[in-house]
Amino acid sequence: MRSETMLHMAPDHPAFAGHFPGAPIVPGVVLLDAAVHAALELLRSDQASERDPAGACLCSIGSAKFLSPVGPGETLTVCVDGTPAGSVRFEISCGTRKVASGTLVLSPRRD
């Protein structure tokens, strides 16, 4: 199963204020957050899933590579693909430029 979403990095996004003054770029944690949200939406849309994406799912980063900086005003495409093993591959791009990629491991919360 595959999902794709768009994310516009508004020039006034609060992350730009301290990252970095004079040469702002999107912090990697903001990109990872977008990938996690897209992965949870993918789970939400999967009718066969027994996970509760609203809170009963834990996420860990299997791998992450940051390939190109993202500046103010850029629009990103976040693509996520579920794998048979239960992980999610993500790729974030800006047009044809690949920005970040990696895998997320989603598992049911065990209280």
C-alpha positions in Angstrom: 0.0 0.0 0.0 1.3 3.5 -1.0 0.4 7.0 0.1 1.5 10.4 -1.0 1.0 13.8 0.6 2.1 17.3 -0.1 3.7 19.6 2.5 4.4 23.3 2.0 7.2 24.8 4.2 5.8 28.3 4.8 8.5 30.9 5.0 7.2 31.9 8.5 7.4 28.3 9.9 8.7 28.6 13.5 11.5 26.0 12.8 13.3 28.5 10.6 13.8 31.0 13.4 16.7 29.1 14.9 17.8 26.8 12.2 19.8 28.7 11.0 19.7 32.5 11.2 20.7 34.0 7.9 20.5 30.7 6.0 17.3 28.9 7.1 16.7 25.2 6.4 14.1 22.7 7.6 15.4 20.7 10.6 15.6 16.9 10.0 13.2 16.3 12.9 10.5 18.3 11.0 11.0 16.0 7.9 10.9 12.9 10.1 7.7 14.2 11.7 6.1 14.5 8.3 7.1 11.0 7.4 5.7 9.6 10.7 2.4 11.4 10.1 2.2 10.1 6.6 2.9 6.6 7.8 0.1 6.8 10.4 -2.3 8.1 7.8 -1.3 5.0 5.7 -2.2 2.8 8.6 -5.5 4.7 9.2 -6.5 4.1 5.6 -5.6 0.4 5.8 -8.9 -1.2 6.7 -7.3 -4.5 7.6 -5.0 -2.9 10.2 -5.8 -3.6 13.8 -3.5 -0.8 15.1 -4.9 2.4 16.5 -2.9 5.1 14.8 -4.3 7.7 17.2 -2.2 6.5 20.1 -1.7 2.7 20.3 1.2 2.6 17.9 4.9 3.1 18.6 7.2 4.3 15.9 11.0 3.9 15.7 13.4 5.0 13.0 14.9 2.0 11.2 17.1 4.3 9.1 17.1 7.9 7.8 19.2 9.8 5.3 19.0 13.5 4.7 20.1 14.1 1.2 19.4 17.8 0.4 18.5 20.8 2.4 15.0 22.3 2.3 14.5 26.0 2.4 11.6 28.4 3.1 8.7 28.3 0.7 9.5 24.9 -0.8 6.7 22.3 -1.4 7.6 18.7 -0.5 6.1 15.4 -1.6 6.1 12.8 1.2 5.6 9.2 -0.1 5.2 6.2 2.2 5.1 2.5 1.2 4.1 -0.3 3.6 6.2 -3.4 3.5 5.2 -7.0 4.1 7.4 -7.0 7.2 5.3 -4.2 8.7 7.8 -1.4 8.3 7.2 1.7 6.2 9.6 3.1 3.7 9.5 6.9 3.2 10.9 9.3 0.6 10.6 13.0 0.7 11.3 15.0 -2.4 11.0 18.6 -3.7 10.2 18.3 -7.4 12.7 15.8 -8.8 15.2 16.5 -6.0 15.3 13.8 -3.3 15.4 15.4 0.1 15.2 12.4 2.6 14.5 8.7 2.7 14.4 5.9 5.2 12.3 3.3 7.0 10.0 3.5 10.0 9.1 0.6 12.2 5.6 0.7 13.5 4.5 -1.6 16.3 1.5 -1.9 18.6 1.9 -0.3 22.0 2.4 -2.7 24.8 1.2 -1.2 28.1 
